[in-house]
Amino acid sequence: MHTHRKTAILVGALFLISYFGVFAGSALYGPTLNAPDYPSGIYPNRGQVTAGLLLELLNDAAVVGIAVVLYPLLKKQSESIALGYVSFRVIEAVMLVVSKIGPLSLIALSEQSMAAGAPDASYFQALAASAQAERFWAGQMVAIFFIVGGLLFYYLLYQSRLLPRFISVWGFIAIAALIAANVFEVPDLTKGFHPAQLLYFPIVLNELFLGIWLIVKGLNPSAIVSEPA
């Protein structure tokens, strides 16, 4: 199999693995972190919370993998922009890992809350809120780096024609919708449905479509410039 075909399949698979990690992970820990008995109910479900957060690490690794694997092709269009894209995705992945510290610390906090009983419930609620705030702000940083990295990525795709340009145009529109979602502080998907959450859908559908396209169709051969011997 040609090297560039292998690259397309690998990157496509990483896009799909990324979303599997996000959806499966949040499905595991979401009900516990948003339950009425929060935070005391976290410790009894610690295995479910930990497994969900570990599954999300698939996304964190895929974020870096996509950028690194595509770098040799994207740098032919602009080495500095391609390097910037890789850098933003690496920082994004780091912030994603940081965002998991808060929920993991809630497991120990939940155990202490259960041992302390009702008199100290408000105290542990305050500590839990602090841990959740840490996760929230880490998530805000993730959004910033994802948006900037996404703009660089779709620009390079558009200019290089490695994929049909409608995918890049779709990507730009999806990034604009994502910016709007963050400006208007749309509630997280794990907290129940809200109509404004539809602003997240264009980027999700775009990246899933992109992943499937890469696996099935691959990259545009005519857009790939051969390396010097």
N, C-alpha and C positions, 0 to 999 in steps of 0.2 A: 504493500500500500504506500502511495506517495506520502512524503513527509508532511506536506501541507494538508493532505486529507486527514492524516492522523491528528494534526494540530486542531483542525476544525472539529473533529469528533470529540477530542479531549476537552476543548473549551465549551462545546455544547453540553457535554456531560456535566461539566463543572457548574454551568448555569442551572441545570436541573437539580443537581445535588444541593446547590445552595438553597434553593427554594424548598426542597424536601426537608433540609435541616431547620429552616425557619418555621414551616407549617407544622411539622411533626413535633418540634421542640415546644412551640407555643401551645400546641394542643395538649401537651402533657402538663406543663407547669401553669398555664393560664387559669384553669379552673381553681387551682389551689391559691394562687396569689390574689385572685379576685373574689374569693369565697367570703361569705358573711362572717365566718369565725376567724378571719385574718386578724393578727398574725399567729394566734395560738394553733390554728389548724395546719400550719406549715410543717412543723416537726413530725407529726404522725404521717404526713405524705412526703417526707424528705426524699425518699427514693424516686418518687415521680418527679419532683422538682429538679433533683440533681440530674436525672436521666434526660429531662427536657433541655436543661442548660447545656449538657454535654452534646446532645444532638445538634444544638444550635452552633456548636463549634465547627460542624461541617460547613456551615455557611461562612464562618470567619476564615477558614482555610481556603475555601473556594474563591472568596473575594480576592485574595492574594494570588492564587493559582491562575485565575483568568488573566490578570494583568501581566504576570510574569511570562506565561506561555505566549500571549499575543505580542509582547514587546518586540521580538525580532522582526515581526511583520509591520507593526505600527511605526517603528522608528524609521523605516524607509521613507515615510511621509514627513515626519518631523521628529528627530531624536529627542529634542528638548521637551516637546509636548508629550511624547510617549513616556519619557522618564518622569514627567510631572504626573501623568496618569497613574503610573506604577506607585509613585510616592504617596499620592492621595489614597490609593486603595490600601496600601500598607498601614497608613495611619488610621484609616477607617477600621481595618481589622483589629488593630490594637485597641481602639476605643470600644469595639464590640466586645472584646475580652474583658475590658474594664467594666463594662455595663453588667457583667455577670457577677461581679464581686458583691454587690448589694443583695441580690436574691440569695446567694450562698450564705452570706452572713445572717440572713433572716432565719436560717435553719437553727443556728445556735441560739439566736434571740428568741425564737419560738419555744425552744426547750426551756429556757430560763423563765419565760413568761408563764408557761404551764406550771413550773415548780413554784413560782412566786404566788400565783393565785390572783384573785380579783383585786386586792388592795393596791397592787402595783400595775394594774392593767393600763392605766393612762400613761404611765412612764414608758412601758414597753411599746405602746401605740406610737408614742413620740419618736422612739428609737427606730421603729419600723418605718415611720414616715420619712425619717432622715435617710434610711437606706434606699427607699424607693425614690427619693429625690435625687440621690446620687445616680441611680439607674436612669432616671429621666434626663438629667443633664448630659450624661454620657451618650444617651440616645440622640439628643439634640446635636451633639458634636458629630456623631456618626452621620446624621442627615446632611450636615454641611459638607463633610468630606465626600459623601456619596454623590451629592449634587454636583460639586465641582469636578470630581472625577468623571461623572457621567457626561458632563458637557465636553470634556476633553476627549472622552472615548467616542462619542457620537460625531464629534468634529473630525477625528481621525478616520473613522469609518466612512463618513461622507466624502472626504477628500480622496481617500484611497480607493474607493469603490470595491473594497473587499467583499462587501455585501450589497444587495440592491439598496439604492438610496432611500427608498420609502421607509426602510427600517430605521435609518438614521433620523429622518424627518419625524417619524413616529416617536423616536427616542427623545428628540428635542421637545416635542409637545408633552410627552410624559414627564419630563423633568420640570417643565413649566407648571404642570398640574401638581407635582410633588412640592414645588416651592410654595404654591398657593396653600397646600395642605398644612405646611409647617408655619406659614405666616398666620393663618387663621386658627392654628392650634387645634386641628381635628383630633378627636379622641382616638386612642390606640385601639386597634382591632380586637385585642383581647378583652376589652371592657364592654363588649356588646356593639351591635350595629348602629351606625349613625349615617344618614345619607351623605354627609360630606366626606365620609371615608371612601366614596367612589373615586375621589381624586387620587387615591393610591393605585387604583386598578390599572390605569394605562401603563405604568412602568412595570407592574407585575406581568401583565399580558405581553408587553414588549419583550421583556427578558426571557420569558418562557418560550415565546415564539422564536426569538433569536436562537435560543438553545436548540430547539427542535430543527430549525432551518440549518444550523451548522452541522448537525448530525446527519440529516437527510440529504441536503443539497451541497454542503461544504462551502468553501470560499470561492470567489470568482477567480479562475485561473489566469485570465487575461490581466487582472489587476496585480498579480504577484510578480514582482520584478526579481529575476534570478540574481543571487549573490555572485559577486566576482569570484572567479576561480582562485 
